[in-house]
Amino acid sequence: MTAVDPSSPEGPETPGAGDTVGVVGTGTMGQGIAQVALVAGHTVRLYDAAPGMAQAAAEAIAARLARLVDKGRMSAADRESALVRLRPAAELAEFADAVLVVEAVREDLAIKQELFGALEDLVAPDCLLATNTSSLSVTAIGGALRQPGRFVGLHFFNPAPLLPLVEVVSGFATDVTSATRAYELARAWGKTPVACADTPGFIVNRIARPFYAEAFAVYEGQGADPATIDAVLRESGGFRMGAFELTDLIGQDVNESVTRSVWHSFFHDVKFTPSLAQQRLVESGRLGRKSGQGWYGYGEDAEQPEPHTAEPAEPPAHVVAEGDLGPAADLLDLIKAAGIPVREEEEDHGTRLVLPGGGQLALADGQTSVEFRDVVYFDLAFDYRSATRIALSASQDTSPRTVAEAVGLFQALGKKVSLLGDVPGMIVARTVARLIDLAHDAVAKGVATEEDIDTAMRLGVNYPAGPFAWSRTLGRTWAHSLLDDLHMRDPSGRYAPSLALYRHAYASENRESAP
């Protein structure tokens, strides 16, 4: 369970401005964390095992603070005061007066354990010890300590001075007092902390896996190309970046390594299975922006592929709306505003639009178009009014007239249209459903609260909404129903709804049917 209690009066006070904070490791993350502590008013000691690295890091931080002064974000006096408090350390013994030591060294369990073992002999008994690990177990790192209760995870996001989220991770032996001090410290530094238990991937890296996995699965199934999938995620799903461009930015090796670590830590749970296509990309050395080639090319002469966009088509003369369109209900107002007549009919079974040729247009539900006589599916949108692109899915048996009328309908609403293969659950819908499922499962297992999960996913990976906010908007049974349909078509277990999501949906049905 998560262990933070801001109301607890017990234990040492939260470190304040002027107290000494030690940072071990002077790479990008170490420098970023040191800068955050420095700007918050702490004396900061920097240490790195490599000779000269601590001094070089201090100079790099000084240069960044100078740029802040140039931009008017920091006064020259504050910069000078900060530089007086920034002190490279030649040895760990200089951390003796630290109230907090944060580690940001290489992701190697033995190295981290050895480091904290040495620190434990040097710092005061009430000094907080923290790791910035993103992939290792906080419990395992602190397991070799004599006082594991004061050991906690402080997972910052890169770049640490800019991104607000900090995951405060309680290991199995972490004291509530220690976790609370770390939480309050992060808040005092101007960050937005969220509390979570020590689970593989913590909050963000655990729950975000479907965002990448489902995009790669659609690609591997030849449902669409990377540029089209990315465009649909951005322009329909409301995500800031698509999965392919984002992993190119992160680094394919880094993203694949995190996925593999989470998968391994969950004992090869099929819900976290890595992508073979991404593995091949890494094996070929196409690591993304840093190598000049990933899913996309980044050389001077590289041409960026365009997403598939359907040619213009005539809008249908009218549509018949059968049943409540649920999450897509706004479409009816948009269709009417476009001057297309709509006849609304009540329908006990199914929610769809019937086109003039007799074909049907339905919101993605986890089923395939080939199962029906003449159906085109359309993907979920974060906001159908502001979405600029809509994806459609049809089979080889779908009538060309139905496809053309569906394309023309959305084009009449001012949307670009991307045609996919017969992809059950489409792109946005299956991704959001899986995010909701993993979020419910995490709460049920005591990883974090609903509020902290939504906060983490919005601030940590810039999602347009948190999974629980999505769930409330889409309806309690929506994600379970879609995943259940997907599971029937892919019984590997990848899409099997969690017990937590089942309980959530079933409890809703019981309430609605109760006398």
Secondary structure, DSSP 4 states (H G I P E B T S, - for coil): -----TT---SSPPP-TTSEEEEE--SHHHHHHHHHHHHTT-EEEEE-SSTTHHHHHHHHHHHHHHHHHHTTSS-HHHHHHHHHHEEE-SSGGGGTTEEEEEE---S-HHHHHHHHHHHHTTS-TT-EEEE--SSS-HHHHHTT-S-GGGEEEEEE-SSTTT--EEEEEE-TT--HHHHHHHHHHHHHTT-EEEEEES-TTTTHHHHTHHHHHHHHHHHHTTS--HHHHHHHHHHTT--SS-HHHHHHHH-HHHHHHHHHHHHHHTTT-GGGPPPHHHHHHHHTT--BGGGTBSSSB-STTPPPPPPP-PPP-PPPS-EEEES--GGGTHHHHHHHHTT--EEEE--SS--EEE-TTS-EEEE--S--GGGSSSEEEE---S-TTT--EEEEE--TTS-HHHHHHHHHHHHHTT-EEEEE-S-TTTTHHHHHHHHHHHHHHHHHTTS--HHHHHHHHHHHH--SS-HHHHHHHH-TTHHHHHHHHHHHH-TTTTTPPPHHHHHHHHHHHHHHH--
